[in-house]
Amino acid sequence: MAFLFAQFLTGLANASSLFLVASGLSLIFGVTRIVNFAHGSFYMLGAFIGVTLMQILPGHVGFWGSILLTGLAVGLIGALVEIVVLRPIYRAPELFQLVATFGVILVIQDLALMIWGAEDRLGPRAPGLRGVWRIFGEPVPKYDIVMIAITPFILFALWYLITKTRVGVLVRAATQDREMVGALGVNQAWLFTGVFGLGCALAGWGGALQLPKGGADLLMDFNIIGAVFVVVVIGGMGSLPGAFIAAVLISVLNVLGVTYLPQSTLVLMFVVMAVVLIIRPYGLLGREEVAGEHGQVGAPETPIRPYGRTGQTIIAALLLVLAALPFFADQFLLILMIDMVVFALFAASLHFILGTGGLVSFGHAAFFGGGAYAAALLVFHTETPMELAFLFAPLAAGLLALGIGWFCIRLTGVYFAMLTLAFSQLVWSLAFQWREVTRGDDGLVNIWPAPWLNGTVPYYYFTLILGVGGILFLRHVIHAPFGYALRAGRDSPRQAEAMGIDVKRIQYAAFALAGVMAGLAGGIFVFSKGSVFPTELEIASSFDALIVVFLGGVKTLAGGVVGAGFLTVVEDWLTRLEYWRLLLGLLIIVVVIVAPEGIVGSIRSAWQRFTHRKEETPR
């Protein structure tokens, strides 16, 4: 019992830093509706800035003063990021700010590498708090006890700020109704900047406070961001008390999981989140989301329609160029084009449910990687012919999508996205830990195509036919009555239900179809590479697809395809450079600011303005 109590105290100590970071993210989302994936980067900045200041400022005053200064410095950096990067795109389509925060992650990653180097930094011990206290005979670090004691004061200070001050009143009002706050004369721009800066400062303080326990390294942003989002979603997006309860719950369960069930540590928090969201769809203390509240939705969309003769001519010409490519291109370019077509099909499958259905999935890689693994397992363990194994890839991915969709489709918005992420992590954990079947991180190798496709040129045509065919099929479905019903359910679910459309059933079918097409992309991928590894199921793969959809234009039919082509070419060129993340991040930020409707959407808008101006010109 004494050992269990000591483990419980360790969990509470870990919860203090996690709560600080999560409360900052919860504040930012509650007011600005920004899904800030760069929040972990500000946590990392807090750790590096904190350890640097602690080396300069000695003693008790220096240690705690460094933590205070760190939060202020990170808060100022966050406010600058909000002004320069996010403020220009608040009126962009929903969740478009997510792409900008992804660019910020890449920029901060390489800037930290340039300033502090690649080596990990050990955090100094807190002066006067070295050693342990024994509680019921079990050693508990003194710093852990202090962290446990500080946490309630932090929660009280945040509660007082939000509930008892004028700033807090404005924050709560903006959380409930931003438009009304603006109508009453409150400067929303500076309110958003202040809240974003405060949220980043809390993340910086969290990074600095954990230094005596962990130190600073370049991977800590990615290591913390998953747990932070889980905590915020379990507690309820925008709820500080909920974030506190969830931080304690997740931290204590993680400590106990490491001790008693170490195999569960990779996915334990995602399992908890999945259970909570299935029982309480909006988290423990969250509220139901309002459609269109994740940032400004932008201008109303024009009705979708098939391409006219000009568009069809351009597409036909492009397909002819792709078909003739093997006659004048080298092998490297053909392999790059295979990768591009596979990625375009994967992105198009996500764009189908995101753009047309309004379903934002953070776990779409489960179907891409699931299809790849399904085909590879048949070939590896049973020596199934490539043709049969390939057909099994989209089938298995579709069945997986039916299973996951049954739980997820009842949720909406960020909660839907996070539940898909939870199930995706479960699939990744299965591939990573079930070594007897999947060979874990060693992957499945020697998964080559049949002899008639065993060559770059034949496989290129195979990929081109199936990849382009899959993309065109999805476009046909979008223009079919099913696609219009899916869009009706996205734009106005209540009116769609009143017209007799079963919105949830339509969305469920669309989710399964998107899974099938992602599995098809995964099947093409595994035989093109000859292997598959758990990395294809990781969160990063899902986010890559999400980024290209927004970059291309979520409100356009060609956005996913164009975004995939753009990112594939740019990454292939930039990754040859030393600080390629910095350049790629800056490029993404520039594209987001200059083309807030995405590449295709901005080109379309510019063309419409040009033709409209031409029509108005007197002759």
N, C-alpha and C positions, 0 to 999 in steps of 0.2 A: 504493500500500500504506500509506503514511504517513497519507493522508487517511482510509482505511478504519479504521485503528487509532484515529485521533482520534474518529471516529464511534462506534467500539466503546466508548471511554472515556466519551463523552457518554451512551451507553445505560446503562453501569454506574452513572454518577452519578444518572441518573433513577431507576434501580432502587432506590436506597437509600431514598428517600422512599416509593416505592410499596411496598417490602417492609415498612417500618414499619407502614403503614396495613393492609396485607394480613395481617401477622402478628397484629395486634390482632383483626381479624375472624376469623381462623382460630382463635385462642384462645377467643374468645367462642362460636363455633359448636361447637368441640370439646368444651366443658364444658356449656354451657347448651342447646345445639342451637337457639339463636335465629338465624334468618336476619335479621340486623340491617341493614335497608336504610337506617337512619339513620346508619350508620358514616361515610358521606361528610360528614354534617352536623357530626360531631365533628372531622373533618379541617378543615372550613371554620372552625369555632370556634377551632381551634388556630392557623390563619393569622391571624384577626382579633385574637385575644387576644395572639398573639406580636408582631404589628406594633405594637399599642398599647403593650405593655411595652417594646419596643425604642426607642420614642420617648421613654420616660420614663427608662430606665436606659442610660447612655452607655458607650462604650468596649467593650473585649474582654469584661470581666466582665459588663457589662450585656447584651451580645448573647447570650452563651452562657447566662448566668443567666436571661434572658428565655425562652429555649427550654426550660430545665429547669422553670421556674415554669409555663410554658404547659401542659406535659404534666400536671403535678400538678393544675392548675386544671381542665383538661378531664376528667381522670380523676375528680375529685370530682363534676363535673357528670354524668358518665356513671353513677357510682354512685347519685346521687340519682334519675336517670331510671329506673334498674333497680329501686330500692326503691319508687318512687311508681307507675310505669307498668307495669313488667313482672312484678314479684313477685306481684301479685294475680291474674295470669292464667296462671301456669305450668301449671295443671291444665286449661286450656282446650283445645279441639281442636287438633290438630297445625297448626303454622305460623300459628296465630291471632295470635301475637306479631308477625307480619309487619305486620298491620294497625295495631297500636300503634306500631310504628317508623315507619310511614308518617305517622301523626299527629304523631310527634315531628319528622319532617322538616319538615312544614308550620309547626309552632310555631317551630322554630329559624330557619327561613327568615325569617319576619316579625320575630322578635326581633332577628336580625342587622340587618335593614333598619332597624328602629327605633333601634338603638344606634349603628351605624356608617354608616348612610346607604346610598344606592344607588351611590355612586362607588367605583371600584376603588381599592385601596390598594397603592402600590408598596412592596415590601419593601426595607429598607436593605441595603447591601452589607456583607458580613462584614468587620469590622475586621482589617486585616493580610492580607486575602485578595483584595484588588482586583487586577485585571489577569490576565495569563495566563502560563503556562509553555509553552515550546515543546518539543514532543516529536517527534523526527524531523522538525523544521521546521514542524510544524503547531501552531497555538495551541490550548491547552486551558485553560479557566478554572481558576484556582487553587482556587476553592471546589469545583469538580467533583472535583478530585484529593483534597481533604480528605474529601468525602462518600464517595468510593470507599474511602478508608482507614478511615473510621468504620464502614462497613457490616459488615465481618467482626467487629468488636468488639461491635456490637449483636447479631448472630447468636449470638456466643459467650455474651454475657450472658443472652440468652433461653434458650439451650441449658442453661447452668449453672443458671438459675432452675428450669427444668422438670425437670432430671434429677438435680440434686445437693442440692436443698433440700427441707425438709418440705412447704412450700407446693407445690412442683413435684410431689412424690409424690402429694399430694391431687388436684392438677389432673389428672395422668395417670390416677389411679384413677377420678376422676369421668368422664373421657373414655371409659374402658373400660366402667365399670359404675356409674352414678350411684346406683342403688338399693342396691347393696351398700355404697357409701360412707356413705349415710344410715343403713343398718342398723348400721354400726360406730360410730355415735355422732357422726359429723362433721356440723356444722351446715351443711347444704347451702345454706341461704338466704344466709348470709354468704360462703360460698365462691363462690356465683354472683355476689354483689355485688362481691366483690373481683376476680374474673376479668373481669367486665364493665367495672369501673372501670379495670383495667390495660389492657384492649383499647382503651378510649376514650382513655386516656393515650397509648398508642402512636400512635393516629390523630392526636391533638393534636400530638405531637412531629413526626410526618410533615408536618403542615401548617406548623408553625413552621420546620422545617429547609429547606423549599423556598422560603421567602420571598425570599432573595437571587436566586433564579432565576425567580420567577413573580409574587409578590405575593399579594394577597387580593381575592376578588370573590365576589358572591352566587351565582354559577353553578358554583363549583368543587366543591360537593358532588355535583352531578349529573355533572360532567365526570369525577370520579375514581371514582365508585361502580361503574360498569361495568367499568373496568379492574381494580379491586380484586377484584370477584367472579370475573372471568376468571382472575386470578392464583391465587386460593384454590382454585378448582375445578380448574385445570390441575395445581397442585401436589398436590391431594388435600385435601378438607375436613378441617381439624384438624391438618394436617401443617406444622410450621414450616420444616423443611428443604425440603419441596416448595414452599412459598410463596416461599422465597428463590430456588430454581432457576427457578420460573415468572416471578418478578419480573424477574430478569436476562434471561430469554428474551424476554419481551414487550417490555421496555424497549429492548433492543438491536434487535429486529426492527422496532419502531416507528420508531426513528431511521433505520435503513437503508431502511425503506419510504418515509419522507418524502423521502429523498435520491434513491432509485433508482426507486421506483414510487409516486408521490404519490397516484394514484387508489385505491390499496389501503388508505390509512391509516384510512378510516372503518370497515373491517370486518376488517382484518388480524388483530387479536387474537382476534376471534370465529371466524375461519377456523382459526386455530391451535388454539383450544379445541375446536372441532368435530372436528378431525383427532385430537387427543389422546384425546378421550372415545370416539370410534369405535374407536380402537385399544386404549386402556386405559380401560374404563368408569368407573373410580373415581379417575382422575387419576394423576399420575406416582408419588406415594408415598402415595396414599389407601388406605382400606380399605372393604370392602363395608359398606353401611349395613344396619342392623337395623330391621325394620319397627316403626314407632311410636316411634322415638327422637328425633324432632324435637319436643321438648317433650312434655308429658304429653298423652295422648290423651283424657283426660276419661272420663266415665261411658260404659259400653257403650251402643250405640245400640239403640233398640227396633226391631223389625221394621217395614219400611215397608209401608204398605197404602194403598189408594185412600181418598179422602175419604168420610166417611159422608154421611148425608142433610143434616146441618147444614152441613158444609163445602161440599157441592155447592150448597146454597141460597145461601150467602154468595157463592160464585164466580159463580153465575148472576145474582145481584143486581148484583154489581160489573160484570159484562159488560153488563147492561142500562143501567147508568149511563153506561158508556163509549160505548155505542151511541147514547144520547140526548144525549151531550155537545154535538154541533154545534147542537142546537136552542136552547141557552141560554148557550153559551160564546163568547168572542170569538176572533179569529184567533190572537192570541198564545198563548192557552191550548191551542188545537188544535195549534199548532206545537210547544209544549212537550210535549204528550202524544205526538206523533209521535216526538220525540227520546227520550222515556221508553220507549216501546214498543220502539224499535230497540235501545236500550241494554239493556233487559230481555231481549230475545231473544239478544243477544250474550252477556250475563252468564249466561243459562240454558244456552247451549251450552258455556261454560266450566265451569259448575257440574255439567253432565252427566258430564264426564270427571273432574272434581276430587272432587265429593261421592260419586258412585256408583262411579267407577272408581279413585279414589285417585291420579290422575295430575295432578300440579301442573305447569301450563304457564305459563312466563313469556313465551311468544311467541305467545299466541293472537290478537293483533292482526294477525298475518300473514295469517290467513284472513279476518278482517273487512275489512281493507284490501285484501287480494288479491281478494276478491269485488267490492269497490267498483271497483277499478282494472280488473278484467276487463270489467265492463259498460261502464265509461267509455271504455276503449280502443276497443271495438267501435263505440260511438256516435261518438267523436271522429274516428277514422281511416277508418271505412267507412260511416258514417251508417246503421248497422244500426238497425232499428226498436227502440223501447224494450222491447217485449215480448220479443223474442228476446235482446236484450242482458241483460235482467233474468234470464232463465232461465239464461244463461251464467254469472252470478255465483256461485250455489251450486255449479254443476258445476266451474268452475275452482278454487274454494276447496277442494272435495272432492278434486280431483286433486292440488292442492298439499299437502293434508293426508296423502294417501297417500304422496307422495314424502318428506315430512319425517318422517312416522311410521315409515317403514321403517327409518330410522337411529335414531330416538329411542326406539322402544318397547322396545328391548332393555335400556335403562337404567332406573334407579329413583330415586326421591327427588329430592334437589336436583340430582343429575347429569342426570336427565331434564329437569328444569325449565331448567337452564342450557343444555342442548343445544337445546331449543326456542327459547330466547332467541337463541342463535347463529344459527339458521336464520332467525329473524324479522329479525334485523339484516341478514342477507344480502338478504332480500326488500326491506327498507327501502332498503338501499344501491342496489339495482337501480332502484327507483322514483326515488331521489334523483339518481342519476348518469347514467342513460340518457336524457338530455335529448331526443334525437332522437325517442324514442317516448313517454316519459311527461312531457316538458317539465319535468322536475326539480322544484325547489321552486316553480315557477310553477303547477304543478298542471294538471289537466284541467278546463276550465270549459265552461259551456253544455251540461251534460248533463241536460236536462230531460225529464220524463215525457211520455207520449203525450198528445194533445189531450183524450182522455176522462178523463185523470187530472190535467189541468193546472188544478188548483184546490185550495185547502186542504182543503175538506170531502171531495171525492172521494178525495184522496190519504190523508186521515186514515182513511177507511173501508178503503182498500186496505191501509194499514199495520196497522190493527187486525185485519183478517181474517188476513193472513199472519203478523203477529207473534204474536198470540194463538194462531193455529193451530199455528205452529211450537213454541211453548212447550207447548201441550197434547200435541202429537205426542211431544215429548221425555218428558213425564210418562208417556205411554202406553208408550213403549219401556222406561222404568224399571220399570214394573209388569209388563212382558212377561217371558217366560223369559230373553230376552237380557239384560235389565236385572238379573235375579237372578244370572245367571251372571257378569256384570261385577262385581257386588258381592261375590260369592263369591271371585273372583280378587283383589279388593282386600283382603278380610278375612283370607283364609287361602289363599294361592296353592298351597301344597303339597297341602293337602287337596282343593282344587278340581281340581288336576291328577290326583290319585289317583281322583277321581270321573269322570274322562274329559273334563273341560272343558279345552279348549286356551286357557289364560289369555292368552297373548300374542296369539293370533289374535283373541280377543274384544276385548282392549284396542285392538288395531290397528283393528278395525272401528269401535269406539266413537270412537276418535280421528278417523277419517275422517268419521264422522257428525257429530261436533261441528264439524269444519271446514266441512261443508256448511251447517249451520245458522248458523254465524258468517258464512259467505259470503252466505247469504240476508239476514241483517241488514245486511251491507255493501251489497248490491244495493238494498235499501229506502233506506238512508242516502244513497247517491250521487244518486238521483233526487229525494230530498226536498230536498237542499241544492243540486243543480245543479252540483256540482263535487266534486273529491276531490284531496287533497294528501298528500305523504309523511308528514305528521304523524299520519295515521290508522294508519300502520304502526309508529310509534315505540314504544319501551319503555313510555312513559307510558300509552298506550292499553291495553296488556296489563295493566298494574298497576291501572288504573282498574277493569277487569272483575274482577280478582282481589280487590281491596279490597271491592267491593260483594258478592261471593259470601260472603266471611267476615263482613262486617257483617250481611248478611241471615241467615246461619246455614248453614254448610257441611254440617251434618248434617240439614238439612231440605230438602224438595223445593221449597219456595217461596222459599228463601233468596236465590237470585240475583235473582229478580224483585222481591222486596220491597226488597232492598238497592239495586238499580238505581233504583227509584222514590224511595227515601229520599234517595240521594245526588244525584239529578238535581234534586229540589225544593230541597234544602238548598243546593247549589251555585248554583242560579239566584237564590236569595235573598241568599246571603252575598257573592257576587262583586260586588254593588253597593257593598260597603263597602270602605274603604281597606285595612285589614289583615284581609282575608277568610281568608287562609291560616291565620293565628293562631287565629281563631275556629273554622274548620273542623277544624283539627288538634286543638284542645281538645275539640270535640264528638265527634270520632272516638275520642279517648282515653277520654272519659267513657262513651261507648256500649260500648267494649271492656271497661272495668272493670265497669260496672254490668250489662251483658248479655254475659257471656263465652261464651255459646252462640250469639251472634248475636241479632238482633232477633226473628226468628221462633222460634228455639229457646228463647229466654228466655220469650217469651210462652207458648209451648206448655208449658214446665216449670211456669210459674206457674199455668196453667189446670189442669194435672194435680194440682198440690198442692192447689188450691182444691177441685176435685171430690173428691179423696181425703179431704180434711178434712170435706167435706160428707157423704160416705158414712159416715164414722166417727162423726158427730154423732148421739147417741142421740135417738130420737123419743119 
